Amino acid sequence: MSNFTPEQLQELEARYGLVPSLTFPVRDGVVQEGDTVWWRAEDGPEQVRVDNTHFKNIKLFPDAYQIKEPRVKIIYED
């Protein structure tokens, strides 16, 4: 909602009950605080909650997170 002035945001909230929320783009969509996403971690995919722990990482590396469970191919290293 960055295209709105603070006054316009207040009016939207008063008239329609709309409250701005933090949203983050990820590999296959957009998530917000409290959502669950898949993190493409080095050791394999991990399902994590979008919270203070992951905000900065999602902003810096949006392609490392996705909504749909990733397909995984296991490669053995000897």
One Martini backbone bead per residue (centre of mass of N, CA, C, O) as a GRO file, in nm:
protein
   78
    1MET     BB    1   0.052   0.065   0.014
    2SER     BB    2   0.265   0.292  -0.100
    3ASN     BB    3   0.049   0.471  -0.286
    4PHE     BB    4  -0.031   0.594  -0.012
    5THR     BB    5  -0.125   0.805   0.208
    6PRO     BB    6  -0.178   0.840   0.537
    7GLU     BB    7  -0.465   0.954   0.499
    8GLN     BB    8  -0.573   0.732   0.311
    9LEU     BB    9  -0.526   0.497   0.506
   10GLN     BB   10  -0.718   0.601   0.726
   11GLU     BB   11  -0.971   0.597   0.549
   12LEU     BB   12  -0.971   0.294   0.478
   13GLU     BB   13  -0.992   0.201   0.770
   14ALA     BB   14  -1.255   0.350   0.848
   15ARG     BB   15  -1.447   0.248   0.612
   16TYR     BB   16  -1.324  -0.081   0.562
   17GLY     BB   17  -1.097  -0.208   0.764
   18LEU     BB   18  -0.822  -0.154   0.645
   19VAL     BB   19  -0.500  -0.309   0.700
   20PRO     BB   20  -0.184  -0.281   0.689
   21SER     BB   21   0.069  -0.509   0.564
   22LEU     BB   22   0.328  -0.716   0.561
   23THR     BB   23   0.489  -0.793   0.256
   24PHE     BB   24   0.636  -1.073   0.062
   25PRO     BB   25   0.826  -1.175  -0.183
   26VAL     BB   26   0.833  -1.481  -0.361
   27ARG     BB   27   0.884  -1.719  -0.590
   28ASP     BB   28   0.530  -1.787  -0.587
   29GLY     BB   29   0.463  -1.498  -0.435
   30VAL     BB   30   0.288  -1.385  -0.138
   31VAL     BB   31   0.368  -1.286   0.196
   32GLN     BB   32   0.297  -1.289   0.549
   33GLU     BB   33   0.268  -1.260   0.858
   34GLY     BB   34   0.234  -1.610   0.970
   35ASP     BB   35   0.314  -1.759   0.747
   36THR     BB   36   0.386  -2.050   0.553
   37VAL     BB   37   0.708  -2.164   0.435
   38TRP     BB   38   0.959  -2.254   0.206
   39TRP     BB   39   1.293  -2.334   0.270
   40ARG     BB   40   1.593  -2.342   0.073
   41ALA     BB   41   1.798  -2.518   0.216
   42GLU     BB   42   2.097  -2.676   0.211
   43ASP     BB   43   1.965  -2.955   0.352
   44GLY     BB   44   1.681  -2.865   0.272
   45PRO     BB   45   1.361  -2.836   0.313
   46GLU     BB   46   1.184  -2.586   0.515
   47GLN     BB   47   0.928  -2.522   0.736
   48VAL     BB   48   0.828  -2.181   0.789
   49ARG     BB   49   0.777  -1.890   0.966
   50VAL     BB   50   0.675  -1.566   0.926
   51ASP     BB   51   0.921  -1.375   1.091
   52ASN     BB   52   1.174  -1.213   1.243
   53THR     BB   53   1.381  -1.432   1.151
   54HIS     BB   54   1.294  -1.400   0.816
   55PHE     BB   55   1.261  -1.115   0.699
   56LYS     BB   56   1.548  -1.040   0.597
   57ASN     BB   57   1.592  -1.292   0.421
   58ILE     BB   58   1.348  -1.249   0.231
   59LYS     BB   59   1.436  -0.972   0.124
   60LEU     BB   60   1.724  -1.075   0.012
   61PHE     BB   61   1.596  -1.397  -0.055
   62PRO     BB   62   1.319  -1.477  -0.223
   63ASP     BB   63   1.416  -1.749  -0.382
   64ALA     BB   64   1.442  -1.920  -0.096
   65TYR     BB   65   1.123  -1.892  -0.114
   66GLN     BB   66   0.807  -2.084  -0.080
   67ILE     BB   67   0.483  -2.211  -0.089
   68LYS     BB   68   0.545  -2.451  -0.240
   69GLU     BB   69   0.654  -2.753  -0.237
   70PRO     BB   70   0.950  -2.871  -0.307
   71ARG     BB   71   1.140  -3.035  -0.519
   72VAL     BB   72   1.353  -3.325  -0.466
   73LYS     BB   73   1.705  -3.407  -0.510
   74ILE     BB   74   1.913  -3.669  -0.434
   75ILE     BB   75   2.263  -3.637  -0.341
   76TYR     BB   76   2.546  -3.826  -0.314
   77GLU     BB   77   2.826  -3.790  -0.093
   78ASP     BB   78   3.169  -3.930  -0.056
   0.00000   0.00000   0.00000
